[in-house]
Each structure stands twice: as structure tokens, then as C-alpha cells.
Amino acid sequence: MIQKRAFVLVTVYSDADRSSLSEIRDIPSVTQVDMVLGAFDAVVTVEGEDGKAIERAVTSISRTKGVKEAKPLVEVRATSHGSLKPVIGRRS
């Protein structure tokens, strides 16, 4: 089965809250948490069987203590005609 994937850009309220990012690793569908420097504090990779699994993981990330914002970037794939299609939320 093809997995759906999204990258979630996470911002925390303060440097003290960066330690709470480790809790995100325990959320179902989270496959990787990378702490980064810059406009965001972490990039979280989320994979699931469908769009609902991705949405549940993003909701859980955003509800994690210390998380100020969680912005999902949904993976898209180019078709043979060159147009882009979202990997989640599409209808066959």
C-alpha cells in the first residue's frame, strides 16, 4: 500500500518548550522529528495509510504542550502530464 506523507513545520513558544518536541516522536504516524534553526523549531515527518491518519497526527502535534504552531506541507507527486496532484485528500 502506498503511504501518504507530510512534513510538519513546528514552532514552540520558547526555547524551554523545545524539550517537549521529544513527545512528538510518540505520536502515531510520526516517523521522524528533526530539530532545526531558523523560522521553525522542528520539521516532523508524518506518514500514514490515508489523509485521515495524516490529519490526526497533525492535530496531535498541534495539541502537544509547548507547540505554538504546526504547519503541514503535504507531499505532491507530478503526473505524467506534468501537473501536480496532492497525495492526500484526492479522490480516485
C-alpha positions in Angstrom: 0.0 0.0 0.0 1.3 3.5 -0.9 1.9 5.6 2.2 0.8 9.2 2.3 3.4 11.7 3.7 3.5 15.2 5.0 6.2 17.4 6.6 5.0 19.5 9.5 6.8 22.7 10.4 6.6 23.2 14.1 7.1 26.3 16.2 7.3 26.2 20.0 6.6 29.1 22.4 10.1 29.3 23.9 13.4 27.5 24.0 12.3 25.8 27.2 9.5 24.2 25.2 11.9 22.6 22.7 12.3 19.7 25.1 8.6 18.9 24.6 9.4 18.1 21.0 10.6 14.7 22.1 6.9 13.8 23.0 6.0 14.2 19.4 8.1 11.1 18.5 5.5 9.0 20.3 2.6 10.2 18.2 1.3 7.5 15.8 2.3 8.1 12.2 5.3 10.3 13.2 8.3 8.8 11.6 11.0 11.4 12.2 11.5 14.6 14.2 14.3 17.0 13.2 15.1 20.0 15.3 16.2 22.9 13.1 17.3 26.5 13.5 15.5 29.4 11.7 11.9 30.4 11.4 10.7 27.0 12.7 12.0 24.8 15.6 11.4 21.3 14.1 10.4 19.5 10.9 8.3 16.5 11.6 7.8 13.7 9.0 4.4 12.1 9.2 3.3 9.0 7.2 0.0 7.2 7.1 -2.2 5.0 5.1 -4.6 7.8 4.2 -5.2 11.5 4.6 -7.2 10.9 7.9 -4.1 9.4 9.5 -2.0 12.4 8.5 -4.7 14.8 9.8 -4.9 13.0 13.2 -1.1 13.2 13.6 -1.0 16.9 12.7 -3.8 17.6 15.2 -1.9 15.7 17.9 1.3 17.6 17.1 -0.5 20.9 17.4 -2.0 19.9 20.8 1.4 18.9 22.2 2.3 21.0 25.2 4.5 23.9 24.2 3.7 23.8 20.5 2.7 27.2 19.2 2.0 26.3 15.6 2.1 23.2 13.4 2.0 23.9 9.6 1.6 20.8 7.4 3.2 20.6 4.0 1.5 17.8 2.1 3.6 15.8 -0.4 2.5 16.0 -4.0 3.5 13.9 -7.0 3.8 15.0 -10.6 1.7 13.1 -13.1 3.0 12.0 -16.5 1.3 15.2 -17.9 3.4 17.4 -15.6 0.6 18.6 -13.3 0.9 18.2 -9.6 -1.6 16.2 -7.6 -1.9 16.2 -3.8 -1.1 12.8 -2.2 -3.8 13.2 0.5 -7.3 14.4 0.1 -7.6 13.3 -3.6 -10.5 11.3 -5.0 -9.8 8.4 -7.3 
